[in-house]
Amino acid sequence: AQSVAQPEDQVNVAEGNPLTVKCTYSVSGNPYLFWYVQYPNRGLQFLLKYITGDNLVKGSYGFEAEFNKSQTSFHLKKPSALVSDSALYFCAVRDRGNTPLVFGKGTRLSVIA
Amino acid sequence: DSGVTQTPKHLITATGQRVTLRCSPRSGDLSVYWYQQSLDQGLQFLIQYYNGEERAKGNILERFSAQQFPDLHSELNLSSLELGDSALYFCASSEGLAGGSEQFFGPGTRLTVL
């Protein structure tokens, strides 16, 4: 069965600094990987996904993620954090069948001015 | 705005009661998913419908049921409610069954069981 681990419950970063939110996964075969963001009292918003091809995926709001097959990781990154990036971030994985999307527990990002 | 709508936004009810949550997917999306989000369990997949038919089931209790109607809107029915059913319930939709399709989430229904 597929699973996702987000090892950090909370990440704090200063505005203007680069940010990384970590995600590792376990799946049979090749994965589909996703990042979503949730702002307070809102639904999840899609940020980016990895399907195949280039290991560096670019998404919305300047975010990108790097797929690393050997380390089974899909870390979310942004070169320069904004206070408005403060939110709850979810990594999700599914295998190549029609299995449900499995979400990590979420990482709360706090960007401090 | 994702294009997915959910009603109601908030629901407060008592233990033992039954409620219905409604979801309208994005225009053109055939797949609808229901999720439960709680502090202790995180985001849990409940059930998926595709074009009116059930496609996948997750951690959905027997007291819960869902359906997708011909106009593609979906309803999640929760019965014999318990305190532990208090949570945020999200609906999401996607274009089809392709695993690489991203899901678009509605704003959620916050259910409080007293």
Boltz contact constraints between the chains, C-beta under 6 A:
constraints:
  - contact:
      token1: [A, 32]
      token2: [B, 99]
      max_distance: 6.0
  - contact:
      token1: [A, 32]
      token2: [B, 100]
      max_distance: 6.0
  - contact:
      token1: [A, 43]
      token2: [B, 90]
      max_distance: 6.0
  - contact:
      token1: [A, 43]
      token2: [B, 105]
      max_distance: 6.0
  - contact:
      token1: [A, 43]
      token2: [B, 106]
      max_distance: 6.0
  - contact:
      token1: [A, 43]
      token2: [B, 107]
      max_distance: 6.0
  - contact:
      token1: [A, 43]
      token2: [B, 108]
      max_distance: 6.0
  - contact:
      token1: [A, 44]
      token2: [B, 105]
      max_distance: 6.0
  - contact:
      token1: [A, 46]
      token2: [B, 102]
      max_distance: 6.0
  - contact:
      token1: [A, 49]
      token2: [B, 102]
      max_distance: 6.0
  - contact:
      token1: [A, 51]
      token2: [B, 100]
      max_distance: 6.0
  - contact:
      token1: [A, 94]
      token2: [B, 99]
      max_distance: 6.0
  - contact:
      token1: [A, 96]
      token2: [B, 99]
      max_distance: 6.0
  - contact:
      token1: [A, 98]
      token2: [B, 97]
      max_distance: 6.0
  - contact:
      token1: [A, 100]
      token2: [B, 45]
      max_distance: 6.0
  - contact:
      token1: [A, 100]
      token2: [B, 56]
      max_distance: 6.0
  - contact:
      token1: [A, 100]
      token2: [B, 58]
      max_distance: 6.0
  - contact:
      token1: [A, 103]
      token2: [B, 43]
      max_distance: 6.0
  - contact:
      token1: [A, 105]
      token2: [B, 42]
      max_distance: 6.0
